[in-house]
Amino acid sequence: MSKMSSRQARRMAARRINRRSFLKLGGVATLGMAGLSLVGCGGGSSTSGGSDSGDVTIGMLNYEDWMGEDEVSDFQAESGVTVKQYPTPDGGDSAWVNAVSKDDGVYDLALAGIIVSTRLKNNDLLADFDADKVPNLKYVGDTYIEQYPYGIPVEQGKVGFIYNTDLIDTPPATWEELLKNSGDYEGGIILPGFDGDVIDSALLALGLDINTSSTDDITAAKDLLISIKSNIKSFLDSGAADTVADGSAAIAVGYDYEFASTAPDAPNLAWYIPDEGTFGYLDGWVPLAKSKHLDEVYDFMNFHLDPDNYADFIDTTAASWIEEDIKDDLDEEIADCDSLQPYEGKVTYQQFVAGEITEAKTEAFQEIQNA
């Protein structure tokens, strides 16, 4: 069985429900779905895939509920175009590309990160993106548009230092400081449970490019992490923020959404972006080559980036926003959340470099775990 991509695992770990919907359910403690958690420093997600009305139906490959709460219904009411959402496949980035390659035209657009978008482009599975047909791109920061040329960028995820203020007065300023002094932190440090993210943390500590094309760089990162293995408390796919909040560890390299979910109930929890910046991913919507409804796809993209609709999307998903002037339109608990701020210019986005580099990172992480 092929491995689930880190992106999918993150989304499964971060899946949320809308707080207002939760309250309507009476605050049910057990939600009957693995991985579902209530967001404290932000909203949640809840939307339908749309009806069968209208003259045109466009199909979208999308994470479940990764849409504004009212976005699909509002677009359908305004345009008469039906949007039908299809769940993204299990099995990692290759399964994603394979699903699109085998599609007979049902999918017109897809949610995809930079890595998947690049692979789709390399396999001639993307339509050429015409930015002129999405005038609301003007609201998106230039950094994100430059990094995501195949469609519209819509949100990002990033890592940072999540630390317990009862145990640490001042967080490490750099990646090098974190790893060099890893033995000084009570309980050890927590690192992510995903291969690329672990290796990228060490690459930054060594002053190297996370998107390196050199396997020697990856070996150096592996050797660094093996040398401090005794100071690593654990590699966690999720739950790092909770572990830091309860004092089991003083500091973690964790995800923005994890901090956002835990911080409101943990006043001893703080977030910090290292001086040299951090790494993360950038997601967007891409038009697919087999689509027969590209005009409607562009209309939907433009609708999505309208500030009111985009604010609905961010409020619903509690993702980190990338429209420059959207903050005042967001729910206060999201707008004020430290980890969800854009940090434009301080995030290096993970790219697809080559298959051998991806494989090298996977193998390196396995060696670290076995050391």
DRENVO-906151 format. One line per 2 residues: for each residue x, y negated, z negated of N, C-alpha, C. Coordinates in steps of 0.2 Angstrom, whole numbers, plus 5000, padded with zeros to 4 digits. Example, Ala and Ser with C-alpha at 12.3 -4.5 7.8 and 13.67 -1.06 7.14 Angstrom:
BEGIN
5066,5028,4961,5062,5022,4961,5066,5016,4961  5064,5011,4965,5068,5005,4964,5064,5000,4961 $
//
This chain:
BEGIN
5004,5006,5000,5000,5000,5000,5004,4994,5000  5003,4989,5004,5007,4983,5005,5006,4979,4998 $
5011,4975,4997,5011,4971,4991,5006,4965,4992  5002,4963,4987,4998,4957,4987,5003,4951,4986 $
5002,4946,4990,5006,4940,4990,5005,4936,4984  5011,4933,4982,5011,4929,4976,5005,4923,4976 $
5004,4921,4982,4998,4916,4983,4992,4919,4981  4990,4925,4983,4984,4928,4982,4983,4929,4974 $
4989,4932,4972,4989,4933,4964,4988,4927,4960  4991,4922,4962,4990,4915,4959,4983,4913,4959 $
4980,4914,4965,4973,4912,4965,4968,4916,4961  4970,4923,4961,4965,4927,4957,4966,4926,4950 $
4972,4924,4948,4974,4922,4941,4970,4916,4939  4970,4911,4944,4967,4905,4942,4960,4904,4944 $
4957,4909,4946,4950,4908,4948,4946,4905,4942  4941,4900,4944,4938,4897,4939,4930,4896,4940 $
4926,4894,4935,4919,4893,4936,4918,4886,4934  4913,4883,4937,4912,4876,4936,4909,4875,4929 $
4912,4870,4925,4910,4870,4918,4903,4868,4917  4900,4865,4921,4893,4863,4920,4889,4870,4922 $
4891,4874,4926,4888,4880,4927,4889,4885,4921  4894,4885,4918,4896,4889,4913,4891,4887,4907 $
4890,4880,4906,4886,4878,4901,4878,4880,4902  4876,4880,4909,4870,4883,4910,4869,4890,4909 $
4874,4894,4909,4874,4901,4908,4874,4902,4900  4874,4897,4896,4874,4898,4889,4881,4899,4886 $
4886,4897,4890,4893,4899,4887,4894,4906,4886  4892,4910,4891,4893,4917,4891,4900,4919,4890 $
4902,4923,4885,4909,4924,4884,4912,4929,4889  4909,4934,4891,4911,4939,4895,4908,4938,4902 $
4911,4937,4907,4909,4935,4914,4908,4940,4919  4911,4946,4917,4910,4952,4921,4914,4952,4927 $
4919,4948,4927,4924,4948,4933,4931,4947,4931  4935,4952,4932,4942,4952,4930,4946,4945,4933 $
4949,4942,4928,4953,4936,4930,4950,4930,4930  4943,4930,4929,4939,4924,4929,4940,4920,4922 $
4942,4913,4923,4944,4910,4916,4941,4903,4917  4939,4900,4911,4936,4893,4911,4941,4888,4911 $
4941,4883,4915,4946,4878,4915,4944,4873,4910  4949,4871,4907,4948,4865,4902,4950,4859,4904 $
4956,4858,4908,4958,4852,4910,4956,4851,4918  4950,4852,4919,4948,4852,4926,4941,4855,4927 $
4939,4856,4933,4932,4859,4935,4933,4866,4937  4928,4869,4940,4928,4876,4942,4926,4876,4949 $
4924,4882,4951,4922,4883,4958,4916,4887,4959  4911,4885,4963,4905,4888,4964,4902,4886,4970 $
4901,4890,4975,4898,4888,4981,4896,4894,4985  4891,4893,4990,4889,4898,4994,4892,4898,5001 $
4891,4903,5005,4894,4903,5011,4890,4900,5017  4884,4897,5015,4880,4894,5020,4874,4898,5022 $
4870,4895,5026,4864,4899,5029,4866,4901,5036  4861,4904,5040,4862,4905,5047,4858,4900,5051 $
4856,4895,5049,4852,4890,5053,4857,4886,5057  4855,4882,5062,4859,4878,5066,4861,4882,5072 $
4863,4878,5077,4864,4880,5084,4871,4883,5084  4876,4881,5080,4883,4883,5080,4885,4886,5073 $
4888,4892,5073,4891,4894,5067,4898,4895,5068  4902,4892,5063,4909,4892,5063,4911,4897,5057 $
4916,4901,5058,4918,4906,5053,4925,4904,5050  4925,4904,5044,4931,4902,5040,4934,4907,5036 $
4940,4909,5036,4944,4913,5032,4946,4909,5026  4944,4911,5020,4945,4907,5014,4945,4910,5008 $
4949,4908,5003,4948,4911,4996,4941,4910,4994  4939,4915,4990,4932,4915,4988,4931,4908,4983 $
4926,4905,4985,4924,4899,4982,4929,4893,4982  4933,4893,4987,4938,4888,4987,4936,4882,4991 $
4931,4879,4989,4927,4874,4993,4923,4869,4988  4922,4863,4990,4918,4859,4986,4911,4862,4984 $
4909,4860,4978,4902,4863,4976,4897,4862,4981  4896,4856,4984,4891,4854,4988,4893,4853,4995 $
4899,4855,4997,4902,4853,5003,4899,4857,5009  4898,4863,5009,4896,4867,5014,4889,4865,5016 $
4885,4864,5011,4877,4863,5012,4877,4856,5014  4881,4851,5012,4881,4844,5014,4883,4843,5021 $
4888,4847,5023,4890,4847,5030,4885,4850,5035  4882,4855,5033,4877,4858,5037,4871,4854,5038 $
4869,4850,5032,4863,4846,5033,4865,4840,5037  4871,4838,5037,4873,4832,5041,4874,4834,5049 $
4877,4839,5050,4879,4841,5057,4875,4846,5060  4871,4850,5057,4867,4856,5060,4872,4862,5061 $
4878,4861,5059,4883,4867,5060,4883,4871,5054  4882,4878,5055,4883,4882,5049,4890,4884,5048 $
4892,4884,5042,4899,4887,5040,4898,4893,5036  4901,4899,5039,4901,4905,5036,4908,4907,5034 $
4909,4908,5027,4915,4909,5024,4916,4917,5024  4922,4919,5025,4924,4926,5025,4930,4926,5020 $
4930,4931,5016,4936,4932,5011,4942,4934,5014  4948,4931,5011,4954,4932,5013,4956,4940,5012 $
4960,4943,5016,4962,4950,5015,4967,4951,5009  4966,4957,5006,4972,4959,5001,4978,4962,5006 $
4983,4962,5002,4989,4965,5006,4995,4960,5008  4994,4954,5005,5000,4949,5007,4999,4945,5013 $
5004,4941,5014,5005,4937,5020,5004,4941,5027  5007,4947,5027,5006,4951,5033,4999,4953,5035 $
4996,4955,5029,4989,4957,5030,4984,4951,5033  4986,4945,5031,4983,4939,5033,4984,4938,5040 $
4990,4938,5042,4992,4937,5050,4988,4943,5054  4988,4949,5051,4985,4955,5055,4978,4954,5055 $
4975,4951,5050,4967,4950,5050,4965,4945,5056  4969,4940,5057,4968,4935,5062,4970,4938,5069 $
4975,4942,5069,4977,4944,5076,4972,4949,5078  4968,4953,5074,4963,4958,5076,4956,4955,5077 $
4956,4949,5075,4949,4945,5075,4947,4944,5082  4940,4945,5084,4938,4945,5090,4934,4938,5092 $
4936,4933,5087,4933,4927,5088,4928,4925,5083  4927,4929,5078,4923,4927,5072,4926,4921,5068 $
4932,4921,5067,4936,4916,5063,4937,4910,5068  4935,4904,5066,4937,4898,5069,4942,4894,5066 $
4943,4895,5059,4948,4891,5056,4950,4895,5049  4955,4894,5046,4957,4898,5041,4961,4893,5036 $
4960,4895,5029,4964,4892,5024,4971,4896,5024  4976,4892,5024,4983,4895,5025,4988,4891,5022 $
4993,4894,5019,4999,4890,5016,5004,4889,5022  5009,4886,5020,5015,4884,5025,5017,4891,5028 $
5019,4896,5024,5022,4902,5026,5017,4906,5031  5011,4906,5029,5006,4910,5033,5005,4906,5040 $
5004,4899,5039,5003,4895,5045,5009,4896,5050  5015,4896,5047,5021,4897,5052,5021,4904,5055 $
5019,4909,5052,5019,4915,5055,5013,4916,5060  5007,4913,5058,5002,4913,5063,5004,4909,5070 $
5008,4903,5069,5010,4899,5074,5015,4904,5078  5020,4907,5075,5025,4911,5079,5022,4917,5083 $
5016,4919,5081,5012,4924,5084,5007,4922,5089  5007,4915,5090,5002,4912,5095,4995,4913,5093 $
4994,4913,5086,4987,4914,5084,4984,4907,5082  4987,4901,5083,4984,4895,5081,4983,4891,5087 $
4977,4887,5087,4976,4882,5092,4980,4876,5091  4982,4873,5096,4986,4867,5095,4982,4862,5091 $
4985,4859,5086,4981,4854,5081,4981,4847,5084  4975,4844,5085,4975,4838,5088,4973,4833,5082 $
4978,4830,5079,4977,4826,5073,4972,4820,5075  4972,4818,5081,4968,4812,5083,4960,4813,5082 $
4959,4820,5081,4952,4822,5080,4950,4822,5073  4955,4821,5069,4953,4821,5061,4955,4814,5059 $
4952,4809,5060,4954,4802,5058,4955,4801,5050  4951,4805,5046,4952,4805,5039,4958,4808,5037 $
4963,4810,5041,4970,4812,5039,4973,4805,5036  4971,4800,5038,4974,4793,5035,4974,4793,5028 $
4969,4797,5025,4969,4797,5017,4974,4801,5014  4977,4805,5018,4982,4810,5015,4989,4807,5015 $
4993,4809,5010,5000,4806,5010,5004,4809,5016  5009,4804,5018,5013,4806,5024,5017,4812,5023 $
5020,4813,5016,5024,4819,5015,5020,4825,5016  5014,4826,5015,5010,4832,5016,5009,4833,5023 $
5007,4828,5027,5006,4828,5034,5013,4831,5038  5018,4828,5036,5025,4830,5039,5026,4837,5037 $
5025,4840,5031,5026,4847,5029,5021,4852,5032  5015,4849,5034,5010,4854,5037,5008,4852,5043 $
5011,4853,5049,5010,4851,5056,5004,4855,5059  5002,4860,5057,4998,4865,5060,4990,4864,5059 $
4989,4859,5055,4982,4858,5053,4981,4853,5048  4976,4853,5044,4975,4848,5038,4978,4851,5032 $
4983,4847,5028,4984,4849,5022,4979,4848,5017  4977,4852,5012,4971,4851,5008,4973,4851,5000 $
4978,4854,4998,4980,4854,4991,4986,4858,4990  4989,4857,4984,4996,4860,4983,4996,4863,4976 $
5001,4868,4975,5002,4870,4968,5009,4870,4967  5011,4869,4960,5018,4868,4959,5020,4871,4952 $
5026,4872,4951,5029,4874,4944,5032,4869,4940  5032,4869,4934,5035,4864,4930,5037,4868,4923 $
5040,4864,4918,5041,4867,4912,5035,4865,4907  5033,4871,4905,5027,4871,4900,5031,4872,4893 $
5030,4867,4888,5034,4868,4882,5030,4867,4876  5032,4870,4870,5028,4869,4864,5031,4863,4860 $
5028,4858,4859,5031,4852,4856,5032,4853,4849  5029,4858,4846,5031,4860,4839,5038,4863,4838 $
5040,4866,4844,5047,4869,4844,5052,4866,4848  5050,4861,4852,5055,4857,4856,5053,4850,4856 $
5058,4846,4854,5056,4839,4854,5057,4836,4861  5062,4838,4864,5064,4835,4871,5065,4841,4876 $
5061,4841,4881,5062,4847,4886,5069,4846,4890  5071,4852,4892,5077,4852,4896,5076,4847,4902 $
5081,4843,4904,5080,4838,4910,5081,4841,4917  5084,4847,4917,5086,4850,4924,5085,4857,4923 $
5085,4860,4929,5084,4867,4930,5091,4871,4927  5096,4867,4928,5103,4870,4926,5103,4870,4918 $
5100,4865,4915,5100,4864,4908,5095,4870,4905  5090,4871,4908,5085,4876,4906,5088,4883,4905 $
5092,4885,4911,5095,4892,4911,5101,4892,4907  5105,4887,4907,5111,4887,4904,5110,4887,4896 $
5105,4884,4894,5104,4884,4887,5098,4889,4885  5097,4894,4889,5091,4898,4888,5091,4902,4881 $
5097,4903,4879,5098,4906,4872,5096,4902,4866  5095,4896,4867,5094,4891,4862,5086,4890,4860 $
5082,4893,4865,5075,4892,4864,5072,4898,4860  5068,4896,4855,5065,4901,4850,5060,4906,4854 $
5061,4912,4854,5057,4917,4857,5060,4918,4864  5065,4915,4867,5067,4916,4874,5063,4912,4878 $
5065,4912,4885,5061,4908,4890,5056,4913,4894  5051,4910,4896,5047,4914,4901,5048,4912,4908 $
5048,4916,4913,5049,4915,4920,5043,4918,4923  5041,4915,4929,5036,4918,4933,5037,4925,4935 $
5031,4929,4936,5032,4936,4938,5032,4937,4945  5033,4932,4949,5033,4933,4957,5040,4932,4959 $
5042,4937,4964,5049,4937,4966,5052,4930,4968  5048,4927,4973,5051,4921,4976,5052,4916,4971 $
5047,4915,4966,5047,4910,4961,5053,4910,4956  5054,4917,4954,5060,4918,4950,5066,4916,4953 $
5067,4918,4959,5074,4917,4963,5074,4909,4964  5069,4906,4966,5069,4899,4967,5071,4895,4961 $
5069,4897,4955,5071,4894,4949,5078,4894,4948  5081,4899,4950,5089,4900,4949,5092,4896,4955 $
5089,4896,4961,5093,4893,4966,5093,4885,4964  5088,4883,4961,5088,4875,4959,5093,4874,4954 $
5093,4879,4949,5098,4878,4944,5105,4878,4947  5106,4881,4952,5113,4882,4955,5114,4876,4960 $
5109,4872,4961,5110,4866,4966,5109,4869,4973  5106,4874,4974,5105,4877,4981,5098,4876,4983 $
5097,4877,4990,5090,4876,4993,5086,4882,4992  5080,4881,4990,5075,4886,4989,5074,4890,4996 $
5074,4886,5001,5073,4888,5008,5079,4890,5011  5084,4893,5008,5091,4895,5010,5090,4900,5015 $
5094,4900,5020,5095,4906,5025,5100,4910,5024  5104,4910,5018,5109,4913,5016,5108,4919,5011 $
5109,4925,5012,5108,4930,5007,5113,4929,5001  5119,4926,5003,5124,4925,4997,5121,4921,4992 $
5117,4916,4994,5114,4911,4989,5109,4915,4985  5105,4920,4988,5100,4924,4984,5104,4928,4979 $
5110,4931,4981,5114,4935,4977,5116,4931,4971  5118,4925,4972,5121,4921,4967,5115,4919,4962 $
5109,4918,4964,5104,4917,4960,5102,4923,4956  5102,4929,4959,5101,4935,4955,5106,4936,4950 $
5113,4935,4951,5118,4936,4946,5117,4931,4940  5115,4925,4942,5114,4920,4936,5108,4923,4932 $
5103,4925,4934,5097,4927,4930,5099,4934,4926  5103,4938,4929,5105,4944,4926,5110,4942,4920 $
5114,4937,4921,5118,4935,4916,5115,4932,4909  5108,4930,4910,5105,4927,4905,5098,4932,4903 $
5098,4938,4906,5093,4942,4905,5090,4943,4898  5095,4943,4893,5093,4944,4886,5090,4938,4883 $
5090,4933,4887,5087,4927,4884,5080,4925,4888  5078,4930,4892,5072,4929,4895,5066,4934,4892 $
5062,4931,4889,5057,4934,4885,5053,4939,4889  5050,4936,4895,5046,4940,4900,5045,4937,4906 $
5043,4940,4911,5041,4938,4918,5034,4939,4918  5030,4933,4918,5023,4933,4918,5019,4931,4924 $
5015,4935,4927,5010,4933,4932,5006,4927,4930  5003,4928,4924,4999,4923,4921,4999,4923,4914 $
4996,4918,4910,4996,4919,4903,5002,4915,4900  5007,4912,4904,5013,4909,4901,5011,4903,4896 $
5006,4899,4898,5004,4893,4894,5001,4896,4888  4997,4901,4888,4995,4903,4881,5000,4906,4877 $
5005,4909,4880,5011,4912,4876,5015,4906,4873  5016,4901,4876,5019,4895,4874,5015,4892,4868 $
5009,4891,4870,5004,4887,4865,5004,4891,4858  5004,4898,4858,5004,4901,4851,5011,4902,4848 $
5016,4899,4851,5022,4899,4848,5027,4905,4849  5024,4910,4853,5028,4916,4855,5034,4915,4859 $
5034,4909,4862,5040,4907,4866,5039,4899,4866  5045,4896,4866,5045,4889,4866,5044,4886,4872 $
5046,4889,4878,5046,4886,4885,5045,4891,4890  5041,4889,4895,5040,4893,4901,5041,4889,4907 $
5043,4892,4913,5042,4890,4919,5035,4892,4922  5030,4888,4922,5024,4890,4923,5020,4885,4928 $
5014,4887,4930,5010,4884,4936,5006,4879,4933  5005,4874,4938,5001,4868,4936,4994,4870,4933 $
4991,4874,4937,4984,4876,4935,4984,4880,4928  4989,4883,4926,4989,4887,4920,4989,4881,4914 $
4994,4876,4915,4994,4871,4910,4987,4868,4910  4984,4866,4916,4978,4863,4916,4972,4866,4912 $
4973,4873,4913,4968,4877,4910,4968,4878,4902  4974,4877,4900,4976,4879,4893,4977,4872,4888 $
4979,4867,4891,4981,4861,4887,4976,4858,4883  4969,4858,4886,4964,4854,4882,4963,4857,4875 $
4964,4864,4875,4963,4867,4868,4970,4868,4864  4975,4865,4867,4982,4866,4864,4986,4860,4864 $
4984,4856,4859,4988,4849,4858,4995,4849,4858  4998,4855,4856,5005,4856,4856,5009,4858,4862 $
5005,4858,4868,5007,4860,4874,5009,4853,4878  5015,4853,4882,5017,4848,4886,5019,4850,4893 $
5019,4846,4898,5021,4848,4904,5027,4843,4906  5032,4846,4910,5038,4842,4912,5040,4844,4919 $
5041,4839,4924,5044,4841,4930,5052,4839,4929  5056,4844,4931,5063,4842,4930,5066,4836,4934 $
5071,4833,4932,5074,4827,4936,5075,4828,4943  5077,4834,4945,5079,4835,4952,5073,4838,4956 $
5067,4838,4953,5061,4840,4956,5060,4847,4955  5055,4850,4959,5052,4857,4958,5050,4860,4964 $
5048,4866,4964,5045,4869,4970,5038,4871,4970  5035,4872,4975,5028,4874,4975,5026,4876,4982 $
5019,4876,4983,5016,4878,4990,5011,4873,4992  5010,4872,4998,5005,4868,5001,5000,4871,5005 $
4994,4871,5004,4989,4874,5008,4985,4870,5012  4982,4872,5017,4979,4868,5022,4974,4872,5026 $
4970,4869,5031,4966,4872,5035,4969,4872,5042  4969,4878,5046,4972,4878,5052,4966,4880,5057 $
4966,4877,5064,4962,4879,5069,4965,4886,5072  4960,4890,5074,4963,4897,5077,4962,4897,5084 $
4967,4900,5087,4967,4900,5095,4961,4903,5098  4958,4908,5095,4952,4911,5098,4945,4908,5097 $
4945,4902,5093,4939,4899,5092,4936,4896,5098  4930,4896,5099,4926,4893,5104,4922,4887,5102 $
4924,4885,5096,4920,4879,5093,4925,4874,5089  4930,4873,5093,4935,4868,5090,4933,4861,5088 $
4928,4859,5092,4925,4852,5091,4922,4852,5084  4918,4858,5083,4915,4858,5076,4920,4859,5071 $
4925,4863,5072,4930,4864,5067,4934,4857,5065  4935,4853,5070,4938,4847,5068,4933,4842,5065 $
4927,4843,5066,4921,4839,5063,4921,4841,5055  4922,4848,5054,4922,4850,5047,4928,4848,5043 $
4934,4848,5047,4940,4846,5044,4940,4838,5042  4937,4834,5046,4936,4827,5045,4931,4826,5039 $
4926,4830,5039,4921,4829,5034,4925,4831,5027  4929,4836,5027,4932,4838,5021,4937,4833,5018 $
4940,4829,5022,4945,4824,5020,4941,4817,5019  4935,4817,5020,4931,4811,5018,4932,4810,5010 $
4934,4805,5007,4936,4804,5000,4930,4807,4996  4924,4806,4997,4919,4808,4993,4919,4816,4993 $
4919,4819,4999,4919,4826,4999,4925,4829,4997  4931,4826,4998,4937,4828,4995,4937,4828,4987 $
4934,4823,4984,4934,4823,4977,4930,4829,4975  4924,4830,4978,4920,4836,4976,4924,4842,4976 $
4929,4843,4981,4933,4849,4982,4938,4849,4976  4941,4844,4975,4946,4844,4969,4942,4845,4962 $
4937,4842,4961,4933,4843,4955,4931,4850,4954  4929,4853,4960,4927,4860,4959,4932,4865,4958 $
4938,4864,4962,4943,4869,4961,4948,4867,4956  4949,4861,4954,4954,4859,4949,4961,4860,4952 $
4962,4859,4959,4968,4859,4962,4972,4853,4961  4978,4853,4963,4982,4846,4963,4981,4843,4970 $
4978,4837,4969,4976,4833,4975,4982,4830,4979  4980,4829,4985,4985,4826,4990,4983,4819,4994 $
4977,4817,4992,4975,4811,4995,4977,4805,4990  4980,4800,4993,4984,4796,4989,4979,4792,4984 $
4973,4790,4986,4969,4785,4982,4963,4788,4979  4963,4795,4978,4957,4799,4976,4956,4799,4969 $
4962,4797,4965,4961,4798,4958,4955,4795,4954  4954,4789,4956,4948,4785,4953,4941,4789,4954 $
4941,4793,4959,4935,4796,4961,4934,4803,4958  4939,4805,4954,4939,4812,4951,4936,4812,4944 $
4934,4818,4942,4932,4818,4935,4938,4816,4930  4937,4813,4925,4942,4810,4921,4947,4816,4918 $
4944,4822,4917,4948,4827,4914,4953,4829,4919  4951,4829,4925,4956,4831,4931,4961,4826,4932 $
4958,4820,4933,4962,4814,4935,4968,4813,4930  4967,4814,4923,4972,4813,4918,4976,4819,4916 $
4975,4824,4920,4979,4830,4918,4986,4830,4921  4991,4830,4917,4998,4829,4919,5000,4834,4924 $
4998,4840,4924,5001,4845,4929,4998,4844,4936  4992,4841,4936,4988,4841,4942,4990,4834,4946 $
4994,4830,4944,4996,4824,4947,5000,4826,4954  5000,4822,4959,5003,4824,4965,5010,4825,4965 $
5014,4821,4961,5021,4821,4961,5024,4821,4968  5021,4817,4972,5024,4816,4979,5031,4815,4980 $
5035,4819,4984,5042,4818,4984,5046,4822,4980  5043,4825,4974,5047,4828,4969,5046,4836,4970 $
5042,4838,4975,5040,4845,4976,5043,4847,4983  5047,4853,4983,5050,4856,4989,5045,4862,4990 $
5042,4862,4996,5038,4867,4997,5041,4874,5000  5039,4879,4998,5042,4886,5000,5040,4887,5008 $
5045,4888,5012,5044,4889,5019,5045,4897,5021  5043,4899,5027,5045,4905,5029,5052,4904,5033 $
5057,4907,5031,5063,4906,5034,5065,4912,5039  5065,4918,5036,5066,4924,5040,5064,4930,5036 $
5062,4936,5039,5060,4942,5035,5065,4944,5031  5071,4944,5033,5077,4946,5029,5078,4942,5022 $
5076,4936,5023,5076,4932,5017,5071,4934,5012  5065,4935,5014,5059,4937,5010,5061,4943,5007 $
5063,4948,5011,5065,4955,5008,5071,4954,5003  5076,4950,5004,5081,4949,4999,5079,4946,4993 $
5074,4942,4993,5072,4939,4986,5068,4945,4983  5064,4949,4986,5060,4954,4983,5065,4959,4980 $
5070,4961,4984,5075,4966,4981,5079,4963,4975  5081,4957,4975,5084,4953,4970,5080,4953,4964 $
5074,4952,4964,5070,4952,4958,5069,4959,4955  5069,4964,4959,5069,4971,4957,5075,4972,4953 $
5081,4970,4955,5087,4972,4952,5087,4968,4945  5084,4962,4945,5084,4958,4939,5080,4962,4934 $
5074,4964,4936,5070,4967,4931,5073,4974,4929  5077,4977,4933,5080,4984,4931,5086,4983,4927 $
5089,4977,4927,5095,4975,4923,5095,4976,4916 $
//
